[in-house]
Amino acid sequence: MIPENLSSYKALLGAGTELRIQYNSASGVGIIAGNIASNSSGSSGGVSARTTRGGYYGFASSAETDEAAVKSVLASAERNADFLFGKLGTKKPQRKPLPQTRLDTKSVRNSPEQKRLLDFTREIDAYIAEKYKNLTSRYIGLSVNAMDKYLITGDGGETKSYLPRAHMYVNLSTATSEGEAIDYTEVFGGAGSFEANFTTPDKLYERIEKIYEILMAKRDGIYADAGVKDVIISKELGGMLAHEAVGHTTEADLVLGGSVAGPNLNKKVASELITMVDFANSYNGTELEQPIYVDDEGTAAKDAHLITNGVLTGYMNNRELAEHFGHEPTGNARAYTFSDEPLIRMRNTAILPGTDKLADMIASIDDGYYLTQTGNGQADLTSEFMFSVNMGYEIKNGKLGRAIRDTTISGVAFDLLKTVTMLGDELYWTSSGMCGKKQPMPVSMGGPDLKCRVNIGGR
């Protein structure tokens, strides 16, 4: 377990040194058509240290957390930094000390017994099996995980954090009259413990009914007509666009790697309606799904303003690259496990809402689509993207029509954002996924409904 106090090690830390003890826990169950497909629970933890010499970082870690292990990783980190400095010479001056940051965001730990997760999932599965007889398959999954960290720095910083989250995945499948398989998935839950997100299974029955209704509409749906169309990208899909196609291009390490954001700083990259921020911990006074108050370098986290009224205005950075670009550090350095070195990662990334009502946005389109859900997607450092669309509806003469079946959208995100002419007045957040940049990381992403033009696939 994490020690109650790391103060006894502070005298061992020089300027620019970080000492982090971290434990991760994860539990999950999955049931496919009444059969247990997965049932796992585990944890991992240890200690890591990082220090600098002449601008080079030395890093070391150990799965042990006793006094001997702590002293050993500190010594190993110093040797590794000295080795690089001796071989390569001075890279740049030592980084400047930051103001001391002290924070404790630990909450009460509440790890449910595995049997509780399994019984809860089984009850949901049994309810679906009994009520919806025309399904060809069903999957119910529960995922509960948490990151528990204790960090001290040679600059005098000290922070404790505990970030739990819990999600349920419901996937229902059926078949068309032609025998084609059709499925639809939704995810419930969010930040906090299992008990904070889920009380009793019956509280979810109304939402499951909605999933079934959407699945039936999709079963009787049509295929989209391929081509560049007027569309409304829903809040959920807008969050994916913000994270994958735009957010990664504005991470400072990827800017150095040649992303499109490099030459476009302080240039127009989107409609004037678009403002995009990677929030540290709160929005409009409400704590977000991944609240980061101090990052894993000991930097006080603050919002990173990426696009302001259509102009690219900033990057997400760590301490080193903030100095490189002459920007203020934003506290975006995050590590997934104790043995991972902190990387620049997103926290809560979103396009901010506008003033338009969804009904008015739909009414403004004569022939197009309302795209409501994405399953996955990919993008590169040019902001070129391709996302799956797992659910949507045609729009004809300003009214919603038939559901559409699985398709894709593709394009260049910065070009798409320039076509935005209406922006919804509601902001939706989702946090069920993991970002996969070199190491997994829980993130949250959000957005409003966007009216734009995009290339949509057909059958």
C-alpha positions in Angstrom: 0.0 0.0 0.0 1.0 3.6 -0.4 2.8 5.0 2.7 1.0 7.6 4.6 4.0 9.9 4.5 7.0 10.3 2.1 8.4 13.2 4.0 11.4 11.2 5.3 12.7 11.0 1.7 12.6 14.7 0.9 16.1 15.2 2.0 17.3 12.7 -0.7 15.6 14.7 -3.5 17.7 17.3 -5.4 16.2 20.1 -7.5 14.4 18.7 -10.5 13.9 15.2 -9.0 10.5 13.5 -8.7 9.6 10.5 -6.6 6.3 8.8 -7.3 4.6 5.8 -5.6 1.6 4.5 -7.5 -0.9 1.7 -7.4 -3.3 0.8 -10.2 -6.3 -1.5 -9.7 -8.7 -3.0 -12.3 -11.6 -5.4 -12.1 -13.9 -6.5 -14.8 -16.5 -9.1 -15.8 -18.1 -9.8 -19.2 -21.1 -12.0 -20.1 -21.9 -13.1 -23.6 -25.4 -14.6 -24.0 -25.5 -15.8 -20.5 -22.0 -17.2 -20.4 -19.1 -15.7 -18.4 -16.5 -14.6 -21.0 -14.2 -12.7 -18.6 -13.8 -12.4 -14.8 -10.6 -10.7 -13.7 -9.3 -8.6 -10.9 -5.8 -7.4 -10.2 -3.5 -4.6 -9.1 0.0 -3.4 -9.7 2.2 -0.9 -8.0 5.7 0.4 -7.2 7.9 3.4 -7.0 9.7 5.4 -9.7 12.1 8.3 -9.7 13.2 10.8 -12.3 15.9 13.5 -12.2 17.8 15.7 -14.7 21.4 16.5 -15.5 22.2 19.1 -18.1 18.7 18.8 -19.6 18.7 15.0 -19.8 16.3 12.8 -17.8 17.3 9.7 -15.8 14.4 7.4 -14.9 14.2 4.2 -12.8 11.5 2.2 -11.1 10.9 -0.8 -8.8 8.0 -2.9 -7.9 9.1 -2.8 -4.3 8.2 0.3 -2.2 10.2 -0.1 1.0 13.0 2.2 2.1 15.7 0.3 0.3 13.8 0.3 -3.0 13.1 4.0 -2.8 16.8 4.8 -2.2 17.8 2.4 -5.0 15.6 4.0 -7.6 16.7 7.5 -6.7 20.3 6.4 -7.1 19.6 4.6 -10.4 17.8 7.6 -11.8 20.8 9.8 -10.9 23.2 7.4 -12.5 21.1 7.2 -15.7 20.9 11.0 -15.9 24.7 11.3 -15.3 25.4 8.7 -18.0 23.4 10.6 -20.6 25.0 13.9 -19.6 28.5 12.4 -19.7 27.9 11.0 -23.2 26.0 13.8 -24.8 27.0 17.0 -22.9 24.8 19.8 -21.9 21.5 19.9 -23.7 20.2 23.0 -22.1 20.2 24.7 -18.7 18.6 22.9 -15.8 14.9 23.5 -15.7 13.6 26.3 -13.5 12.0 25.3 -10.2 8.3 25.6 -10.0 6.3 27.0 -7.1 5.6 24.4 -4.5 2.3 22.5 -5.0 0.6 20.7 -2.2 -2.7 18.9 -2.7 -4.6 15.9 -1.5 -7.4 14.7 -3.7 -7.7 11.2 -2.2 -11.3 9.9 -1.8 -12.6 6.9 0.1 -11.5 3.7 -1.6 -14.4 1.5 -2.4 -13.4 -1.6 -4.4 -16.4 -3.9 -4.8 -16.0 -7.6 -4.4 -15.8 -9.5 -7.6 -19.0 -11.4 -6.8 -20.9 -8.1 -6.5 -19.8 -7.2 -10.1 -20.7 -10.6 -11.4 -24.1 -10.8 -9.8 -24.9 -7.3 -11.0 -24.0 -8.2 -14.6 -25.8 -11.5 -14.5 -29.0 -9.7 -13.3 -28.8 -7.3 -16.2 -28.2 -10.1 -18.7 -31.1 -12.2 -17.4 -33.4 -9.2 -17.7 -32.4 -8.6 -21.3 -32.7 -12.3 -22.2 -36.2 -12.5 -20.7 -37.6 -9.3 -22.2 -36.1 -9.1 -25.7 -36.6 -12.4 -27.4 -35.6 -11.5 -30.9 -31.9 -10.7 -30.1 -29.3 -12.9 -31.7 -26.6 -12.1 -29.1 -26.0 -9.8 -26.2 -22.9 -8.7 -24.2 -22.8 -7.1 -20.8 -19.5 -5.9 -19.4 -18.4 -4.1 -16.3 -15.1 -2.3 -15.8 -13.9 -0.8 -12.6 -10.4 0.7 -12.3 -8.5 3.3 -10.3 -5.1 5.1 -10.2 -3.7 5.9 -6.8 -0.6 8.2 -6.7 1.6 9.9 -4.2 4.2 12.3 -5.6 6.9 14.5 -4.0 9.4 16.6 -5.8 12.8 18.2 -5.0 11.1 21.6 -5.6 9.0 21.0 -2.5 5.9 19.8 -4.1 3.7 17.0 -2.6 0.4 15.7 -4.0 -1.8 12.7 -3.4 -4.5 11.7 -5.9 -7.0 8.9 -6.3 -9.0 8.6 -9.6 -11.5 5.8 -9.8 -14.0 5.2 -12.6 -16.6 2.5 -13.4 -18.4 1.7 -16.7 -20.9 -0.8 -18.0 -20.9 -1.8 -21.7 -24.2 -3.1 -23.2 -24.1 -4.5 -26.7 -27.3 -5.9 -28.3 -27.4 -7.8 -31.7 -30.1 -8.8 -34.0 -30.5 -9.7 -37.7 -32.2 -8.1 -40.7 -34.8 -9.9 -42.8 -31.9 -10.6 -45.2 -29.9 -12.2 -42.4 -27.4 -9.4 -42.0 -26.0 -8.9 -38.4 -26.8 -5.6 -36.8 -25.6 -4.4 -33.4 -25.6 -1.4 -31.2 -23.6 -0.5 -28.1 -23.9 2.1 -25.3 -21.8 2.7 -22.2 -23.0 3.8 -18.8 -21.1 5.1 -15.9 -18.2 7.5 -15.4 -15.8 8.9 -12.8 -16.1 7.6 -9.2 -16.5 4.2 -7.6 -18.8 1.4 -8.8 -21.3 2.1 -6.0 -21.3 5.8 -6.9 -22.2 5.0 -10.5 -24.4 1.9 -10.1 -27.0 1.2 -7.4 -29.4 -1.5 -8.5 -29.8 -3.1 -11.9 -33.4 -1.9 -12.3 -32.2 1.7 -12.5 -30.7 0.8 -15.9 -33.7 -0.8 -17.4 -35.1 2.4 -19.0 -31.8 3.0 -20.7 -31.6 -0.5 -21.9 -35.0 -0.1 -23.4 -33.7 2.9 -25.4 -30.8 0.7 -26.7 -33.2 -1.9 -27.9 -35.4 0.8 -29.6 -32.4 2.2 -31.4 -31.2 -1.3 -32.4 -34.6 -2.0 -34.0 -34.5 1.3 -35.9 -31.1 0.4 -37.2 -32.3 -3.0 -38.2 -34.9 -1.4 -40.4 -32.5 1.3 -41.6 -30.9 2.2 -44.9 -27.3 2.8 -46.1 -26.1 6.3 -46.4 -25.4 7.8 -49.9 -21.7 8.2 -50.3 -20.2 11.7 -50.8 -19.6 15.1 -49.2 -22.8 15.9 -47.3 -24.2 18.4 -44.9 -24.3 16.6 -41.6 -24.7 17.2 -37.9 -22.0 15.5 -35.9 -23.4 14.6 -32.5 -21.9 15.5 -29.2 -20.3 12.1 -28.7 -18.7 12.0 -32.2 -17.6 15.6 -31.7 -15.7 14.6 -28.6 -13.9 11.9 -30.6 -13.0 14.5 -33.3 -11.7 16.9 -30.7 -9.5 14.2 -29.1 -8.2 12.1 -32.0 -8.1 14.4 -34.9 -7.2 17.8 -33.3 -6.1 17.1 -29.7 -3.1 14.9 -30.6 -1.8 17.4 -33.1 -1.5 20.0 -30.4 0.5 17.9 -27.9 3.9 19.6 -27.8 5.9 16.5 -28.2 4.0 15.6 -31.4 4.4 19.2 -32.6 8.1 18.6 -32.4 7.5 15.4 -34.3 6.0 17.4 -37.2 2.3 17.7 -36.6 0.2 20.1 -38.6 -0.2 22.3 -35.5 3.5 23.4 -35.6 3.3 25.8 -38.6 -0.3 26.8 -37.8 0.2 28.4 -34.4 -1.6 31.7 -34.3 -3.3 31.0 -37.6 -6.9 30.3 -38.5 -7.6 26.6 -38.5 -11.4 26.5 -37.9 -14.6 28.4 -38.1 -14.8 31.4 -35.7 -17.4 29.4 -33.9 -14.8 26.9 -32.7 -13.1 27.2 -29.3 -11.3 24.1 -28.0 -9.8 23.6 -24.6 -8.0 20.7 -22.7 -9.4 21.3 -19.2 -7.3 20.5 -16.2 -10.1 19.5 -13.8 -13.2 21.7 -14.0 -15.6 23.3 -16.4 -18.2 25.9 -15.3 -17.5 25.1 -11.7 -18.1 21.4 -12.1 -15.3 18.8 -11.6 -14.8 16.8 -14.8 -14.3 13.1 -15.4 -10.5 13.2 -15.2 -9.7 15.9 -12.7 -5.9 16.6 -12.7 -4.9 19.3 -10.2 -1.1 18.5 -10.2 0.5 16.4 -12.9 3.1 13.7 -12.5 6.0 16.2 -12.7 4.6 18.2 -9.8 3.3 21.0 -12.0 0.1 22.7 -11.0 -2.4 21.8 -13.8 -4.2 24.6 -15.7 -6.4 24.7 -18.7 -4.7 24.5 -22.1 -6.4 26.8 -24.6 -5.8 25.2 -28.0 -8.2 26.9 -30.4 -9.8 30.3 -29.7 -12.5 31.6 -32.1 -11.0 29.5 -34.9 -7.4 30.4 -34.3 -4.8 27.9 -33.0 -3.5 29.5 -29.8 -1.6 27.0 -27.8 -0.3 23.5 -27.1 -0.5 21.0 -24.3 2.9 20.6 -22.8 5.2 19.3 -20.0 7.8 21.3 -18.2 10.6 20.7 -20.7 8.6 21.6 -23.8 6.9 24.6 -22.2 10.4 26.0 -21.8 11.3 25.0 -25.4 8.3 26.8 -26.9 8.4 29.7 -24.4 4.9 28.9 -23.1 3.6 28.5 -19.6 3.5 24.9 -18.4 0.0 23.4 -18.4 0.5 20.3 -16.3 -0.2 17.7 -19.0 2.5 15.2 -18.0 0.9 11.9 -17.0 2.1 8.4 -16.4 -0.2 5.4 -16.5 1.7 3.0 -14.2 4.5 3.4 -11.7 7.0 2.1 -14.3 6.0 4.6 -16.9 7.8 7.9 -17.5 5.3 10.9 -17.7 4.3 11.8 -21.2 2.2 14.7 -22.5 -1.3 13.5 -22.4 -4.8 14.9 -22.7 -7.1 15.2 -19.7 -10.6 16.6 -20.5 -10.6 17.8 -24.1 -13.6 19.5 -25.7 -14.9 21.9 -28.3 -17.0 24.4 -26.4 -20.8 24.7 -27.0 -22.4 27.5 -29.0 -26.0 28.8 -28.9 -27.9 26.7 -31.5 -30.7 24.3 -30.7 -30.5 20.8 -32.2 -34.0 21.2 -33.6 -32.9 24.3 -35.5 -29.8 22.6 -36.8 -31.8 19.7 -38.2 -34.4 22.1 -39.7 -31.6 23.9 -41.6 -30.6 20.8 -43.6 -32.5 19.8 -46.7 -30.6 16.6 -47.5 -28.0 15.2 -45.1 -27.4 13.1 -42.0 -27.5 13.3 -38.2 -24.6 11.1 -37.0 -25.1 10.1 -33.4 -22.5 7.5 -32.4 -19.0 6.4 -33.2 -17.3 3.2 -32.3 -13.6 3.9 -33.0 -11.4 6.0 -35.3 -8.0 7.0 -36.2 -6.1 10.1 -37.2 -2.6 11.2 -38.0 -0.5 14.3 -37.4 -1.9 16.0 -40.5 -5.3 15.9 -38.7 -6.5 13.5 -41.4 -9.0 11.1 -39.9 -11.4 8.2 -40.5 -14.1 7.4 -37.9 -16.7 4.7 -37.9 -20.3 5.8 -37.5 -22.4 3.1 -35.7 -25.6 5.0 -35.6 -27.3 7.9 -37.3 -30.4 9.2 -39.2 -31.1 10.7 -42.6 -32.3 14.3 -42.7 -34.8 15.1 -45.4 -36.4 18.6 -45.8 -35.4 19.6 -42.3 -36.7 16.5 -40.6 -35.2 13.3 -39.2 -35.9 10.3 -41.3 -34.9 6.7 -41.3 -32.0 5.3 -39.3 -28.8 4.5 -41.2 -26.5 1.5 -40.8 -22.8 1.4 -40.1 -20.7 3.7 -42.2 -17.6 5.9 -41.9 -16.7 9.6 -42.2 -13.3 10.8 -43.3 -11.4 14.0 -44.0 -9.0 16.5 -42.6 -10.1 17.8 -39.2 -8.9 21.4 -39.7 -10.7 21.5 -43.0 -13.9 20.1 -41.5 -13.8 22.6 -38.6 -13.7 25.5 -41.2 -17.1 24.3 -42.5 -18.9 24.5 -39.1 -21.8 26.9 -39.4 -23.9 26.0 -36.4 -22.9 24.9 -32.9 -25.1 23.2 -30.4 -25.8 24.7 -27.0 -25.2 21.6 -24.9 -21.8 20.0 -24.0 -21.6 16.2 -23.6 -18.7 14.4 -21.9 -17.6 10.8 -22.2 -14.8 9.0 -20.4 -15.2 5.3 -21.0 -12.2 4.8 -23.3 -8.4 4.8 -23.0 -6.1 6.9 -25.1 -3.3 4.7 -26.5 -0.4 7.1 -27.0 2.6 4.8 -26.2 0.9 3.9 -22.9 -2.8 3.7 -22.1 -4.4 6.5 -20.2 -7.9 7.3 -19.0 -9.1 10.5 -20.6 -12.4 12.3 -21.1 -13.6 14.2 -24.2 -16.5 16.3 -25.0 -18.3 18.5 -27.5 -21.6 19.9 -28.7 -23.5 19.0 -31.8 -21.7 20.4 -34.9 -23.3 21.3 -38.3 -20.6 20.9 -41.0 -19.7 19.2 -44.3 -17.9 15.9 -44.3 -17.2 12.9 -46.6 -19.5 10.0 -45.6 -19.1 6.5 -46.9 -21.9 4.4 -48.4 -22.6 0.7 -48.2 
